[in-house]
Amino acid sequence: MDDSRRSWIMEIGRGWWADPVKENESVCPPQDWTRLEALPTDPDELLIAVRDWTYHKPRYNKPVTGQEWGDIEFGLAGLLYRVR
């Protein structure tokens, strides 16, 4: 998995070619192993990391708001989907 090259994406029985990520763009959840391996393994820290990449700005030790929980759940589901 490498987001610097064109890649084939397959979701729910539908596939398409995705162009490489441009400068100052990112993919959520991360797709390359280097960034995946750098994610925290502590559950509390992982929740904060997922929240921070979802909102593209770190909030560090601020509590998670009710509005953010849905986005965190979506980010975690995306990580689990990649693990298969």
Backbone as CSV, one residue per row, in Angstrom:
resi,resn,N_x,N_y,N_z,CA_x,CA_y,CA_z,C_x,C_y,C_z
1,MET,0.844,-1.161,0.000,0.000,0.000,0.000,0.890,1.224,0.000
2,ASP,0.650,2.083,-0.977,1.488,3.256,-1.123,0.656,4.334,-1.798
3,ASP,0.394,5.435,-1.099,-0.452,6.466,-1.684,0.314,7.429,-2.589
4,SER,1.585,7.126,-2.889,2.347,7.973,-3.799,2.206,7.511,-5.251
5,ARG,1.543,6.370,-5.454,1.333,5.847,-6.810,-0.150,5.602,-7.057
6,ARG,-0.520,5.550,-8.310,-1.891,5.228,-8.688,-2.217,3.834,-8.168
7,SER,-3.434,3.654,-7.630,-3.763,2.352,-7.061,-5.217,1.979,-7.339
8,TRP,-5.479,0.676,-7.296,-6.818,0.141,-7.512,-7.541,0.075,-6.171
9,ILE,-8.731,0.660,-6.114,-9.534,0.671,-4.885,-10.771,-0.180,-5.137
10,MET,-11.103,-1.039,-4.178,-12.282,-1.894,-4.309,-13.105,-1.768,-3.037
11,GLU,-14.346,-1.319,-3.173,-15.249,-1.198,-2.029,-16.641,-1.656,-2.433
12,ILE,-17.213,-2.508,-1.626,-18.578,-3.003,-1.800,-18.826,-3.444,-3.244
13,GLY,-17.928,-4.242,-3.776,-18.104,-4.808,-5.108,-17.872,-3.843,-6.256
14,ARG,-17.402,-2.664,-5.992,-17.151,-1.676,-7.032,-15.684,-1.272,-6.969
15,GLY,-15.036,-1.175,-8.115,-13.626,-0.826,-8.126,-13.334,0.352,-9.032
16,TRP,-12.242,1.063,-8.741,-11.829,2.184,-9.566,-10.354,2.480,-9.312
17,TRP,-9.746,3.196,-10.255,-8.359,3.617,-10.100,-8.328,4.955,-9.382
18,ALA,-7.495,5.063,-8.378,-7.332,6.310,-7.628,-5.974,6.911,-7.960
19,ASP,-5.978,8.191,-8.245,-4.730,8.892,-8.519,-3.916,9.030,-7.238
20,PRO,-2.605,9.233,-7.365,-1.781,9.404,-6.166,-2.220,10.637,-5.373
21,VAL,-1.926,10.626,-4.109,-2.254,11.757,-3.244,-1.353,12.926,-3.618
22,LYS,-1.961,14.102,-3.765,-1.198,15.298,-4.123,-0.563,15.908,-2.877
23,GLU,0.342,16.831,-3.117,0.997,17.517,-2.003,-0.059,18.225,-1.154
24,ASN,0.100,18.184,0.149,-0.828,18.777,1.122,-2.185,18.083,1.158
25,GLU,-2.297,16.870,0.634,-3.500,16.056,0.752,-3.152,14.820,1.564
26,SER,-4.161,14.197,2.125,-3.929,12.969,2.874,-5.103,12.029,2.681
27,VAL,-4.895,10.787,3.050,-5.930,9.769,2.967,-6.244,9.324,4.388
28,CYS,-7.510,9.205,4.682,-7.928,8.787,6.019,-8.759,7.522,5.889
29,PRO,-8.402,6.471,6.527,-7.237,6.274,7.364,-5.976,6.126,6.516
30,PRO,-4.806,6.260,7.115,-3.553,6.102,6.375,-3.498,4.743,5.687
31,GLN,-2.868,4.702,4.509,-2.819,3.456,3.757,-1.428,2.845,3.686
32,ASP,-0.402,3.598,4.006,0.938,3.007,3.915,1.348,2.456,5.279
33,TRP,2.113,1.364,5.228,2.472,0.635,6.447,3.265,1.472,7.428
34,THR,4.089,2.382,6.944,4.897,3.203,7.843,4.004,4.025,8.769
35,ARG,2.983,4.657,8.210,2.081,5.466,9.038,1.170,4.593,9.892
36,LEU,0.762,3.438,9.369,-0.087,2.538,10.160,0.670,2.007,11.375
37,GLU,1.931,1.624,11.177,2.731,1.099,12.287,3.032,2.166,13.336
38,ALA,2.997,3.434,12.932,3.291,4.524,13.864,2.086,4.894,14.735
39,LEU,0.909,4.334,14.432,-0.274,4.645,15.239,-0.113,4.099,16.654
40,PRO,-0.662,4.790,17.639,-0.557,4.302,19.019,-1.283,2.975,19.199
41,THR,-0.776,2.143,20.073,-1.440,0.866,20.374,-2.292,0.956,21.633
42,ASP,-2.113,2.008,22.408,-2.964,2.237,23.572,-4.335,2.718,23.077
43,PRO,-5.441,2.091,23.502,-6.772,2.453,22.993,-7.124,3.931,23.170
44,ASP,-6.821,4.509,24.321,-7.144,5.923,24.541,-6.354,6.828,23.596
45,GLU,-5.080,6.526,23.417,-4.247,7.325,22.519,-4.677,7.149,21.068
46,LEU,-5.111,5.945,20.705,-5.572,5.700,19.335,-6.822,6.524,19.031
47,LEU,-7.751,6.600,19.977,-8.955,7.420,19.777,-8.582,8.872,19.494
48,ILE,-7.631,9.395,20.245,-7.201,10.783,20.050,-6.508,10.936,18.696
49,ALA,-5.670,9.977,18.315,-4.979,10.047,17.022,-5.980,10.021,15.871
50,VAL,-6.990,9.154,15.967,-8.015,9.076,14.916,-8.779,10.398,14.850
51,ARG,-9.130,10.947,15.988,-9.827,12.238,16.002,-8.966,13.316,15.351
52,ASP,-7.681,13.352,15.690,-6.814,14.403,15.173,-6.620,14.308,13.664
53,TRP,-6.520,13.076,13.094,-6.352,13.023,11.639,-7.680,13.295,10.954
54,THR,-8.794,13.019,11.601,-10.100,13.296,11.003,-10.322,14.797,10.868
55,TYR,-9.911,15.555,11.867,-10.135,16.998,11.854,-8.928,17.785,11.353
56,HIS,-7.864,17.110,10.971,-6.661,17.727,10.388,-6.018,18.778,11.288
57,LYS,-6.316,18.734,12.565,-5.611,19.617,13.497,-5.597,18.937,14.858
58,PRO,-4.432,18.870,15.458,-4.336,18.202,16.757,-5.060,18.982,17.848
59,ARG,-5.768,18.233,18.689,-6.436,18.834,19.854,-5.824,18.271,21.127
60,TYR,-4.841,17.402,20.982,-4.067,16.816,22.069,-4.935,16.312,23.210
61,ASN,-4.837,16.899,24.372,-5.490,16.338,25.555,-6.892,16.881,25.812
62,LYS,-7.484,17.544,24.837,-8.846,18.039,25.029,-9.811,16.860,24.960
63,PRO,-10.876,16.882,25.751,-11.827,15.763,25.731,-12.549,15.659,24.389
64,VAL,-12.948,14.453,24.055,-13.687,14.196,22.818,-15.113,14.717,23.001
65,THR,-15.604,15.459,22.012,-16.969,15.984,22.082,-17.947,14.969,21.499
66,GLY,-19.220,15.148,21.804,-20.250,14.258,21.277,-20.271,14.234,19.760
67,GLN,-20.027,15.366,19.135,-20.026,15.458,17.677,-18.864,14.659,17.067
68,GLU,-17.750,14.572,17.775,-16.563,13.895,17.237,-16.670,12.371,17.284
69,TRP,-17.519,11.822,18.163,-17.575,10.368,18.317,-17.947,9.645,17.026
70,GLY,-18.873,10.187,16.258,-19.253,9.555,14.992,-18.091,9.494,14.016
71,ASP,-17.315,10.562,13.958,-16.150,10.593,13.068,-15.065,9.634,13.540
72,ILE,-14.893,9.533,14.856,-13.912,8.590,15.404,-14.332,7.162,15.077
73,GLU,-15.614,6.861,15.244,-16.113,5.521,14.925,-15.883,5.190,13.454
74,PHE,-16.130,6.152,12.575,-15.914,5.952,11.144,-14.432,5.698,10.854
75,GLY,-13.547,6.461,11.499,-12.109,6.276,11.315,-11.630,4.922,11.799
76,LEU,-12.137,4.476,12.953,-11.761,3.157,13.477,-12.274,2.045,12.567
77,ALA,-13.489,2.207,12.044,-14.029,1.210,11.110,-13.157,1.137,9.858
78,GLY,-12.670,2.285,9.395,-11.776,2.298,8.240,-10.475,1.573,8.515
79,LEU,-9.942,1.732,9.717,-8.723,1.008,10.093,-8.976,-0.495,10.116
80,LEU,-10.082,-0.916,10.697,-10.402,-2.343,10.765,-10.613,-2.925,9.377
81,TYR,-11.200,-2.149,8.487,-11.423,-2.609,7.118,-10.092,-2.893,6.430
82,ARG,-9.084,-2.078,6.696,-7.766,-2.240,6.062,-7.016,-3.459,6.594
83,VAL,-7.380,-3.920,7.778,-6.633,-5.003,8.426,-6.909,-6.356,7.788
84,ARG,-8.040,-6.527,7.165,-8.429,-7.836,6.633,-7.344,-8.585,5.953
